[in-house]
Amino acid sequence: MQYEEYETEIVSAMNRARNGNIVSRLAIEMEITNNPDHYPLLAHKRGRSLRVVISRVLFRLSNITVLCTKRPVFVVSGEVA
């Protein structure tokens, strides 16, 4: 997978940004943008490239369901580590 080096940071940002089992890509983006010290690999990415990385990583995880693909909302089933 091309973006596997970002997986831990994206999953961490998703877990911090989610409210229950539902999280939007925008919420994950805001978490990364507002706390760049927590996500050193993603801190330099902005705009489209950050959105692409988030989507590519989360689309591939088995315990995440995508409700929409244009402005994705992710449903997390269980705990993501």
C-alpha positions as semicolon CSV with decimal commas, in nm:
position;residue;x (nm);y (nm);z (nm)
1;M;0,000;0,000;0,000
2;Q;0,137;0,337;-0,101
3;Y;0,024;0,527;0,209
4;E;0,094;0,269;0,482
5;E;0,348;0,493;0,659
6;Y;0,064;0,732;0,741
7;E;-0,178;0,470;0,873
8;T;-0,094;0,501;1,245
9;E;-0,120;0,880;1,244
10;I;-0,448;0,880;1,051
11;V;-0,603;0,616;1,276
12;S;-0,489;0,813;1,581
13;A;-0,638;1,136;1,441
14;M;-0,959;0,954;1,354
15;N;-0,992;0,813;1,705
16;R;-0,940;1,158;1,857
17;A;-1,181;1,330;1,616
18;R;-1,465;1,081;1,619
19;N;-1,785;1,122;1,813
20;G;-1,910;0,771;1,879
21;N;-1,882;0,550;1,573
22;I;-1,915;0,818;1,305
23;V;-1,643;1,054;1,184
24;S;-1,614;1,275;0,878
25;R;-1,300;1,328;0,676
26;L;-1,324;1,699;0,754
27;A;-1,310;1,626;1,128
28;I;-0,996;1,419;1,076
29;E;-0,843;1,696;0,862
30;M;-0,916;1,955;1,130
31;E;-0,763;1,734;1,401
32;I;-0,442;1,701;1,199
33;T;-0,432;2,070;1,104
34;N;-0,498;2,193;1,458
35;N;-0,248;1,956;1,623
36;P;0,048;1,923;1,384
37;D;0,286;1,825;1,667
38;H;0,089;1,502;1,722
39;Y;0,113;1,404;1,354
40;P;0,465;1,484;1,227
41;L;0,436;1,284;0,902
42;L;0,109;1,451;0,805
43;A;0,185;1,802;0,933
44;H;0,335;1,918;0,601
45;K;0,043;1,792;0,393
46;R;-0,236;2,037;0,316
47;G;-0,548;2,050;0,104
48;R;-0,604;1,782;-0,155
49;S;-0,301;1,569;-0,069
50;L;-0,410;1,538;0,295
51;R;-0,763;1,444;0,188
52;V;-0,631;1,181;-0,051
53;V;-0,408;1,022;0,212
54;I;-0,690;1,010;0,469
55;S;-0,934;0,857;0,221
56;R;-0,691;0,602;0,077
57;V;-0,590;0,475;0,420
58;L;-0,940;0,457;0,569
59;F;-1,103;0,306;0,259
60;R;-0,871;0,006;0,295
61;L;-0,935;-0,070;0,663
62;S;-1,171;-0,362;0,711
63;N;-1,358;-0,237;1,018
64;I;-1,455;0,097;0,860
65;T;-1,758;0,147;0,637
66;V;-1,775;0,445;0,401
67;L;-2,117;0,608;0,373
68;C;-2,030;0,847;0,092
69;T;-1,728;0,879;-0,136
70;K;-1,731;1,245;-0,246
71;R;-1,735;1,387;0,108
72;P;-1,676;1,069;0,302
73;V;-1,827;0,991;0,636
74;F;-1,673;0,686;0,800
75;V;-1,855;0,446;1,031
76;V;-1,618;0,266;1,264
77;S;-1,724;-0,074;1,389
78;G;-1,534;-0,176;1,698
79;E;-1,201;-0,037;1,814
80;V;-0,938;0,070;1,562
81;A;-0,582;0,036;1,682
